[in-house]
């Protein structure tokens, strides 16, 4: 009984102090299929990608949200990502 009370208190505390997750403006997309949208600038993203040696950076397709939790892939987002990839490799 005491364990249930402690778990409920912990869940309540997490719910009251939760911080909304906002992804950064730039995403690192690695060749093994993993992406990380925690970068606030393109320079920060590229420094990490170049350090690991595999992948590319692109603008976050869902700016201002937790990546993948809202919005949709649209033509403008795909064009922006394509332009960023082409610029990075040219």
C-alpha positions as CSV (number, residue, x, y, z in Angstrom):
1,X,0.0,0.0,0.0
2,X,2.8,2.3,0.8
3,X,4.4,1.7,-2.5
4,X,1.3,2.6,-4.4
5,X,1.1,5.9,-2.5
6,X,4.7,6.7,-3.3
7,X,4.3,5.9,-7.0
8,X,1.1,8.0,-7.2
9,X,2.9,10.9,-5.5
10,X,5.8,10.6,-7.9
11,X,3.5,10.6,-10.9
12,X,1.6,13.6,-9.6
13,X,4.9,15.5,-9.0
14,X,6.1,14.7,-12.6
15,X,2.8,15.8,-14.1
16,X,2.9,19.1,-12.2
17,X,6.5,19.9,-12.9
18,X,6.7,18.6,-16.5
19,X,8.4,20.6,-19.1
20,X,7.1,20.6,-22.6
21,X,9.5,19.1,-25.1
22,X,10.5,21.4,-27.9
23,X,12.9,20.2,-30.5
24,X,15.6,22.5,-31.9
25,X,15.6,24.2,-35.2
26,X,18.1,21.7,-36.8
27,X,18.1,17.9,-37.1
28,X,21.1,15.6,-37.5
29,X,20.1,12.7,-39.6
30,X,22.5,9.8,-39.4
31,X,23.0,7.1,-42.1
32,X,21.9,4.3,-39.7
33,X,18.4,5.8,-39.6
34,X,18.6,7.8,-36.4
35,X,17.8,11.5,-36.2
36,X,18.4,14.0,-33.4
37,X,16.6,17.4,-33.5
38,X,18.2,19.0,-30.5
39,X,20.4,21.5,-32.3
40,X,19.6,25.3,-32.2
41,X,21.9,26.2,-35.0
42,X,23.2,24.6,-38.2
43,X,26.8,25.0,-37.1
44,X,26.2,23.1,-33.9
45,X,24.5,20.3,-35.9
46,X,27.2,20.1,-38.5
47,X,29.9,20.0,-35.8
48,X,28.3,16.9,-34.3
49,X,27.7,15.2,-37.6
50,X,31.2,15.8,-38.9
51,X,32.6,14.6,-35.5
52,X,30.7,11.3,-35.9
53,X,31.5,11.1,-39.6
54,X,28.1,9.9,-41.0
55,X,25.1,11.9,-41.8
56,X,23.7,15.3,-42.7
57,X,21.8,18.2,-41.1
58,X,18.5,19.6,-42.2
59,X,16.0,22.1,-40.9
60,X,13.5,20.6,-38.4
61,X,10.3,19.7,-40.4
62,X,8.2,20.3,-37.2
63,X,9.7,23.5,-35.7
64,X,8.4,24.5,-32.3
65,X,7.2,21.0,-31.4
66,X,8.6,17.8,-30.2
67,X,9.8,16.1,-33.4
68,X,7.2,13.9,-35.0
69,X,4.4,14.8,-32.6
70,X,2.6,17.3,-34.8
71,X,2.3,18.7,-38.2
72,X,2.8,16.8,-41.4
73,X,5.3,16.4,-44.1
74,X,4.4,18.8,-46.8
75,X,6.0,20.0,-50.0
76,X,7.5,23.1,-48.4
77,X,9.2,21.0,-45.7
78,X,10.5,18.5,-48.2
79,X,11.8,21.2,-50.4
80,X,13.6,22.9,-47.5
81,X,15.2,19.7,-46.4
82,X,16.3,18.9,-50.0
83,X,17.7,22.3,-50.4
84,X,19.7,22.0,-47.2
85,X,21.1,18.6,-48.3
86,X,22.1,19.9,-51.7
87,X,23.7,23.0,-50.1
88,X,25.7,20.8,-47.7
89,X,27.1,18.5,-50.3
90,X,27.8,21.1,-53.0
